[in-house]
Amino acid sequence: MLYFSNDYSQGAHPEVLKRLVETNMISVNGYGEDIFCAEAKEKIKKAIGNQKAEVFFLVGGTQTNQVVINSILQKHQGVISADTGHIATHEAGAIEFTGNKVLPIKHINGKINSNDLKEYLKSFYDDENHEHMVYPGMVYISFSTEYGTIYYKDELVSLHNVCQEYQIPLYIDGARLGYGIMAEDSDVTLKDIAENCDVFYIGGTKIGALCGEAVVFTKNNVPVCFTTLIKKHGALLSKGRLLGVQFDVLFTDDLYFKISKHAVDMASYLRKGLKEKGYKFFIENKTNQTFIILDNEKLKKLQEKVVVSFWEKYDENQTVIRLATCWATQKEDVEKLLKIM
């Protein structure tokens, strides 16, 4: 079987595994208070151009979203998200589980528009009954989005400006941050991300690590007792060194961005082949995710040889599927997929 259903089917990049073995017998402190985490944090701060930033390592994406959002919001507040956002769809109500509501807003190809955001916030405060409603306390976006699209720099700046106007933080889910930054038409750098939000995370799970995400607070705005809250949510790893070692490797010699570009290149190669074969695309994007519309009977035949991701029903006879490439995707596998299709 060929696996194109997601970008975390493989284990970890060989350089990550190599370094984990090399450091395996070195004794260090636990809970991220070790030399490997310290070195990784310094490399991340250098990469974003902000030595005053504060970095924390967590075990996974859902835990990260839950901890960050719950630690920032007050009890009366909710988080604004595109109605297709990960926290609004595929995180099993993790945000609501901790007492904060996800406030859905319409999307355009997976993205929140700054004008729509401003209108949402204005309408809330213009409503005479808003004291009986959940207050919008922060804004959540994904980069890249669940539809594989990206925010361009002017869009990111506009969103951040609206958040600043209403004095609420902008939080960026960076599960696929590398793939978004290295997209063919991206004009956003890691430094741009750090400058135009209040907190974001650098995804490791989907980009070369066995597991782990790096949360970055950029405005001297770490919530009170944040480490305590991480542990309270069950997201603090006692062997925190494992996360530090991995991010230290990923942020050495631009490995994180090199392997992200590889995934994007493989997706581009795949899309070119699909276009030549006349396949219909559900949405256009330039990252590592490809969405096509398939006849249901053709999909059944494809699934005999390829593991793909169901996205949504297009109509009674057709289905939207996602084909995801990643840091580990080989060109030969893409060619095999194209041959099957």
Sequence and secondary structure as in RCSB ss.txt:
>XXXX:A:sequence
MLYFSNDYSQGAHPEVLKRLVETNMISVNGYGEDIFCAEAKEKIKKAIGNQKAEVFFLVGGTQTNQVVINSILQK
HQGVISADTGHIATHEAGAIEFTGNKVLPIKHINGKINSNDLKEYLKSFYDDENHEHMVYPGMVYISFSTEYGTI
YYKDELVSLHNVCQEYQIPLYIDGARLGYGIMAEDSDVTLKDIAENCDVFYIGGTKIGALCGEAVVFTKNNVPVC
FTTLIKKHGALLSKGRLLGVQFDVLFTDDLYFKISKHAVDMASYLRKGLKEKGYKFFIENKTNQTFIILDNEKLK
KLQEKVVVSFWEKYDENQTVIRLATCWATQKEDVEKLLKIM
>XXXX:A:secstr
 EE S S SS   HHHHHHHHHTTT    STT SHHHHHHHHHHHHHHT TT EEEEES HHHHHHHHHHHHS T
TEEEEEETTSHHHHSSTTHHHHTT EEEEE  BTTB  HHHHHHHHHHHHH TTGGGS EEEEEEEESS TTS  
  HHHHHHHHHHHHHTT  EEEE TTHHHHHTSTT    HHHHHHT SEEEEE TTTT SS EEEEE SS   TT
HHHHHHHTT   TTTHHHHHHHHHHTSTTHHHHHHHHHHHHHHHHHHHHHHTT EEEE  SSSEEEEEEEHHHHH
HHTTTEE EEEEE SSSEEEEEEE  TT  HHHHHHHHHH 
